[in-house]
Amino acid sequence: MKALVYHGPNKRGWEEKPKPTIKNSSDAIIRITKTTICGTDLHIMKGDVPEVIDGLILGHEGVGVVEEVGSAVLNFKAADKVLISCISSCGICDACKKGMYAHCETGGWILGHLIDGTQAEFVRIPHADTSLYHIPDGVDEEAIVMLSDILPTGFECGVLKGEVKPGDTVAIVGAGPIGLAALLTAQFYSPAEIIMVDLDENRLSVAKTFGATKLVSKNAVDEIMKLTNGKGVDVAIEAVGISATFDICQAIVAAGGHIANIGVHGKSVELHLEKLWSKTITITTRLVDTVTIPMLLKTVLSGKVQPEKLITHRFALNEIMKAYDTFGNAAKENALKVILTN
């Protein structure tokens, strides 16, 4: 089979690899029909995730068709259409019993990270019964791909950890796909204002159509403090993963507010406790657990949330090298999410 293979920072190839086989009785082999590229994949390509080894197939999102299941798999059979969670969970370890699937003792974020991932014609999914979801007939598979990672990530790591409430003023720093996913799902809780912050005017214009009430592209701290009459925001969601954007969140959070970090930080940031120690704030981090996929799937099927609007570019799977170039130059290409079809 063909797959996108990582060969160290800034080195990748579309190459022939062995088709995966069942290793454990709880495995399933999935024929990928649609997948995508994540901002985390770009972090890997930059060398920010050093545990990813030379020769690994990247990717942790996608939908497909079950080819084969192990003898212990009960909920899925050959020819079933499935959504692949970016997080693999056994469902029985201490972390899974707490709903912390990302910290599963034999799973977690392993696809495209510690084991071969979904940017391939076929993928092996461990713990299939608790890491796959049935897709109803007739649904838009492109929309469903957005449920593998970005929609639950924006919701769980940003909106839920930030404890967004009715009437809140929320700032989302970073209007890329994850920031926009947080924007879409923050509206479940009827905040009074959602301020989107980004240097890219195109992304901000998209955010406006998705429900942002204010847009900020320059002098973010000063502009947001003006917009809030000097009080700051109730919830600051960091959706980039660099020091500069985390600094903005620290500077704009109101007394009693929340900073919810989503971004994947490859380098350390400076925590300004000399300013924050007395402000009664909460700072949270989280790797998505995907526990909200069933609920989010219902909102997508009902049309309440339309994540397919995040898709700007479409490629055949064998064009993935071009797709990486496009996604990696998102500002120039006006790219949000790309879809790859096998």
VMD Tcl script that draws the C-alpha trace (Angstrom):
set ca {
  {0.00 0.00 0.00}
  {1.00 3.66 -0.29}
  {1.44 5.94 2.73}
  {2.84 9.30 3.86}
  {6.05 8.44 5.72}
  {8.00 10.67 8.13}
  {11.81 10.72 7.79}
  {12.80 13.36 10.31}
  {12.19 17.11 10.54}
  {11.03 18.54 7.20}
  {11.48 15.17 5.45}
  {8.54 13.10 4.22}
  {7.68 10.79 1.34}
  {4.74 9.10 -0.39}
  {5.99 5.54 -0.32}
  {5.18 1.86 -0.56}
  {4.66 0.25 2.85}
  {3.40 -3.18 3.95}
  {-0.35 -3.42 4.38}
  {-1.13 -3.64 8.13}
  {-2.30 -6.90 9.64}
  {-4.11 -7.90 12.82}
  {-1.63 -7.98 15.71}
  {-3.97 -8.23 18.68}
  {-7.43 -9.73 18.97}
  {-8.95 -6.28 19.62}
  {-7.55 -4.76 16.38}
  {-9.38 -3.78 13.23}
  {-7.95 -3.07 9.78}
  {-9.61 -0.07 8.10}
  {-9.47 0.88 4.43}
  {-9.21 4.66 4.52}
  {-11.75 6.51 2.37}
  {-11.10 10.06 3.60}
  {-8.43 11.57 5.83}
  {-6.90 14.98 6.51}
  {-3.80 16.78 7.76}
  {-3.68 18.28 11.24}
  {-1.72 21.19 12.64}
  {-0.13 18.61 14.93}
  {1.27 16.88 11.84}
  {2.98 20.16 10.97}
  {4.42 20.31 14.49}
  {5.77 16.79 13.92}
  {7.30 17.85 10.61}
  {9.04 20.75 12.38}
  {10.57 18.35 14.91}
  {8.42 19.50 17.83}
  {7.36 15.92 18.68}
  {10.69 14.07 19.02}
  {9.19 10.69 19.92}
  {7.96 10.31 16.31}
  {10.52 8.02 14.65}
  {11.92 7.85 11.14}
  {9.75 5.56 9.00}
  {6.44 6.17 10.79}
  {3.24 6.74 8.82}
  {1.65 10.01 9.93}
  {-2.02 10.91 10.46}
  {-4.58 10.38 13.22}
  {-7.89 11.36 11.59}
  {-10.15 9.73 9.07}
  {-13.11 7.66 8.04}
  {-13.11 4.34 6.27}
  {-14.50 0.86 5.80}
  {-13.70 -2.11 8.01}
  {-11.66 -4.71 6.12}
  {-11.02 -7.17 8.93}
  {-11.47 -7.43 12.69}
  {-9.74 -9.41 15.40}
  {-11.46 -12.25 17.22}
  {-12.27 -10.10 20.28}
  {-13.98 -7.26 18.37}
  {-17.73 -7.36 19.02}
  {-19.19 -4.07 17.75}
  {-17.78 -3.94 14.23}
  {-17.59 -6.25 11.23}
  {-16.25 -6.20 7.70}
  {-17.85 -3.55 5.42}
  {-18.96 -1.30 8.31}
  {-18.38 2.42 7.67}
  {-16.52 3.96 10.61}
  {-15.13 7.16 12.06}
  {-11.64 6.77 13.51}
  {-11.00 8.60 16.77}
  {-7.61 10.28 17.00}
  {-7.36 8.70 20.46}
  {-7.22 4.93 20.97}
  {-8.77 3.76 24.24}
  {-8.98 0.35 25.89}
  {-11.97 1.41 28.00}
  {-10.87 -0.58 31.05}
  {-7.68 0.98 32.49}
  {-7.81 3.51 35.34}
  {-7.45 6.49 32.99}
  {-10.18 5.29 30.65}
  {-12.53 4.70 33.57}
  {-12.03 8.37 34.44}
  {-12.88 9.38 30.87}
  {-9.23 10.32 30.26}
  {-8.83 8.29 27.07}
  {-5.80 10.35 26.03}
  {-3.94 8.75 28.94}
  {-5.02 5.18 28.22}
  {-2.30 2.83 29.46}
  {-2.20 0.93 26.15}
  {-3.55 3.62 23.84}
  {-3.99 7.37 23.91}
  {-2.61 9.44 21.06}
  {-0.67 6.70 19.35}
  {-1.87 6.89 15.72}
  {0.68 8.77 13.63}
  {2.67 9.34 16.80}
  {3.86 6.03 18.22}
  {2.31 3.63 15.68}
  {1.51 3.96 11.97}
  {-1.34 6.36 11.29}
  {-4.16 7.16 8.91}
  {-2.45 8.98 6.03}
  {-2.34 5.71 4.14}
  {-4.54 3.40 2.14}
  {-5.01 1.13 5.17}
  {-4.52 1.49 8.93}
  {-4.54 -0.83 11.94}
  {-6.73 0.46 14.78}
  {-6.05 -0.99 18.26}
  {-8.94 -1.31 20.73}
  {-11.37 -1.13 17.84}
  {-14.55 -1.52 19.89}
  {-13.78 1.64 21.89}
  {-11.83 3.64 19.28}
  {-14.19 3.50 16.29}
  {-17.69 4.89 15.74}
  {-20.35 3.73 13.30}
  {-21.22 6.18 10.52}
  {-24.88 6.16 9.42}
  {-25.60 5.71 5.72}
  {-26.02 8.83 3.63}
  {-24.05 11.26 5.80}
  {-21.40 13.66 4.53}
  {-18.16 11.82 5.24}
  {-16.14 15.00 4.87}
  {-18.04 16.52 7.79}
  {-17.53 13.35 9.83}
  {-13.74 13.51 9.36}
  {-13.80 16.75 11.37}
  {-15.03 14.69 14.36}
  {-11.86 12.60 14.51}
  {-9.92 15.39 16.19}
  {-10.47 19.09 15.59}
  {-14.09 19.45 16.70}
  {-13.68 17.49 19.97}
  {-10.30 19.16 20.54}
  {-11.70 22.68 20.23}
  {-14.67 21.71 22.38}
  {-13.00 19.66 25.11}
  {-9.67 21.48 25.46}
  {-10.98 24.98 24.82}
  {-14.68 25.35 25.58}
  {-15.13 22.76 28.34}
  {-11.81 23.36 30.11}
  {-12.41 27.11 29.77}
  {-15.85 26.64 31.37}
  {-17.56 28.95 28.87}
  {-20.89 30.13 30.30}
  {-23.88 32.16 29.06}
  {-22.99 35.84 28.95}
  {-19.21 35.31 28.98}
  {-16.76 37.29 26.91}
  {-14.50 34.78 25.18}
  {-11.31 35.45 23.21}
  {-9.93 32.74 20.95}
  {-6.31 33.44 20.04}
  {-5.68 31.71 16.74}
  {-8.29 31.41 13.96}
  {-6.94 28.25 12.39}
  {-9.02 25.07 12.22}
  {-8.76 24.37 15.95}
  {-9.62 27.94 16.91}
  {-12.57 27.87 14.55}
  {-13.70 24.54 16.02}
  {-13.64 26.20 19.45}
  {-15.65 29.08 17.98}
  {-18.32 26.74 16.60}
  {-18.72 24.80 19.83}
  {-18.44 27.77 22.22}
  {-21.77 28.90 20.84}
  {-23.46 25.92 22.53}
  {-23.20 28.00 25.74}
  {-24.38 31.40 24.45}
  {-21.44 33.64 25.36}
  {-22.17 37.35 24.93}
  {-19.03 38.01 22.88}
  {-16.54 35.86 21.01}
  {-13.44 37.78 19.98}
  {-11.24 36.09 17.38}
  {-7.56 37.02 17.23}
  {-5.32 36.26 14.25}
  {-2.89 37.98 11.92}
  {-4.57 36.44 8.88}
  {-7.43 38.61 7.63}
  {-8.85 35.76 5.54}
  {-9.18 33.52 8.58}
  {-10.80 36.33 10.52}
  {-13.35 36.86 7.76}
  {-14.17 33.16 7.92}
  {-14.49 33.43 11.71}
  {-17.03 36.24 11.24}
  {-19.23 33.97 9.12}
  {-18.93 31.27 11.81}
  {-20.25 33.53 14.56}
  {-17.40 35.65 15.89}
  {-18.67 38.98 17.20}
  {-15.37 40.91 17.16}
  {-12.19 40.48 15.10}
  {-8.68 41.57 16.14}
  {-5.63 41.37 13.88}
  {-3.20 43.92 15.36}
  {-2.19 45.13 18.81}
  {-4.27 42.31 20.28}
  {-3.82 43.09 23.96}
  {-4.58 46.80 23.63}
  {-7.55 46.21 21.34}
  {-9.12 43.56 23.55}
  {-8.68 45.64 26.69}
  {-10.44 48.50 24.89}
  {-13.26 46.21 23.79}
  {-13.75 45.02 27.37}
  {-13.43 48.44 29.03}
  {-10.16 47.41 30.61}
  {-11.59 44.33 32.33}
  {-10.28 41.59 30.05}
  {-12.06 38.42 29.00}
  {-13.72 35.69 31.03}
  {-12.18 32.95 28.91}
  {-8.99 33.18 26.84}
  {-8.47 30.14 24.59}
  {-4.96 29.63 23.23}
  {-5.21 27.81 19.87}
  {-1.77 28.18 18.30}
  {0.93 26.73 20.53}
  {3.62 29.43 20.65}
  {4.87 31.76 23.35}
  {3.50 34.94 21.78}
  {-0.10 33.71 21.73}
  {0.08 32.33 25.26}
  {1.43 35.74 26.36}
  {-1.63 37.40 24.82}
  {-3.91 35.11 26.84}
  {-2.09 35.96 30.07}
  {-2.40 39.68 29.36}
  {-6.12 39.69 28.51}
  {-7.62 37.31 31.08}
  {-9.93 39.02 33.57}
  {-9.90 38.49 37.31}
  {-11.59 35.18 38.01}
  {-11.17 34.11 34.39}
  {-9.85 31.05 32.62}
  {-6.94 30.46 30.26}
  {-7.60 27.25 28.33}
  {-4.56 26.08 26.40}
  {-5.19 23.98 23.30}
  {-2.00 24.62 21.32}
  {0.80 22.07 21.00}
  {3.83 23.85 22.48}
  {7.18 22.70 21.17}
  {9.04 25.24 23.32}
  {8.62 26.58 26.84}
  {6.60 29.71 27.62}
  {7.03 32.23 30.41}
  {4.34 32.23 33.07}
  {3.81 35.76 34.41}
  {2.90 34.94 38.00}
  {4.17 38.35 39.05}
  {1.00 39.69 37.39}
  {-1.36 36.73 37.75}
  {-0.82 35.52 41.32}
  {-3.63 37.66 42.74}
  {-6.16 37.41 39.88}
  {-7.90 34.17 40.92}
  {-7.50 32.73 37.44}
  {-7.53 29.12 36.27}
  {-5.05 27.85 33.68}
  {-5.87 24.52 32.07}
  {-4.20 22.15 29.65}
  {-5.57 19.04 28.01}
  {-4.92 16.53 25.29}
  {-8.26 15.72 23.70}
  {-9.92 12.57 25.05}
  {-12.63 12.45 22.34}
  {-15.23 11.56 24.99}
  {-17.57 14.06 23.32}
  {-17.57 12.43 19.87}
  {-20.99 10.75 20.38}
  {-22.60 14.05 21.40}
  {-20.86 16.03 18.66}
  {-21.85 13.41 16.09}
  {-25.50 14.03 16.97}
  {-25.09 17.79 16.50}
  {-23.50 17.25 13.09}
  {-26.14 14.76 11.96}
  {-28.88 17.20 12.99}
  {-27.22 20.07 11.12}
  {-26.76 22.15 14.29}
  {-23.01 22.20 13.64}
  {-21.57 22.15 10.12}
  {-17.84 21.44 10.39}
  {-17.57 20.76 6.66}
  {-17.44 24.55 6.30}
  {-13.87 24.31 7.59}
  {-12.78 22.44 4.45}
  {-11.13 24.65 1.85}
  {-9.06 22.25 -0.27}
  {-9.60 18.74 -1.60}
  {-7.04 16.30 -2.96}
  {-6.75 12.66 -3.92}
  {-4.83 10.69 -1.30}
  {-1.97 10.18 -3.74}
  {-1.63 13.97 -3.93}
  {-0.78 14.19 -0.23}
  {2.68 15.69 -0.81}
  {1.00 18.62 -2.58}
  {-1.63 18.76 0.16}
  {1.09 19.12 2.81}
  {2.65 21.98 0.84}
  {-0.74 23.69 0.64}
  {-1.61 23.18 4.31}
  {1.89 24.18 5.39}
  {1.48 27.50 3.56}
  {-2.01 28.12 4.88}
  {-1.87 31.90 4.87}
  {-0.69 32.09 1.25}
  {-3.14 29.40 0.09}
  {-6.08 30.56 2.25}
  {-6.21 27.02 3.59}
  {-8.09 25.75 6.61}
  {-8.75 22.01 6.47}
  {-7.81 19.80 3.55}
  {-9.58 16.56 2.66}
  {-7.80 13.63 1.05}
  {-9.94 11.00 -0.68}
  {-8.76 7.49 -1.38}
}
mol new
graphics top color blue
foreach p $ca { graphics top sphere $p radius 0.5 }
foreach p [lrange $ca 0 end-1] q [lrange $ca 1 end] { graphics top cylinder $p $q radius 0.2 }
display resetview
